[in-house]
């Protein structure tokens, strides 16, 4: 039997994987231009961004939406 694939584009993708891939693709400056949050503008790091995004749902939603659209 064939296992059914999830329709969720974020299925199996961690927040760390998303942020790392977006930084590799856009760089911190490009990311800050697309999503105006301080964790991308002021002394950015993966660790500090993850800490902020895990606490801040609206920002996480924007990051996840950008990730999905970049996969287009």
PyMOL commands that set and color helices and strands:
alter all, ss='L'
color gray80, all
select helices_A, chain A and resi 15-34+38-41+46-55+57-71
alter helices_A, ss='H'
color red, helices_A
deselect
rebuild
show_as cartoon
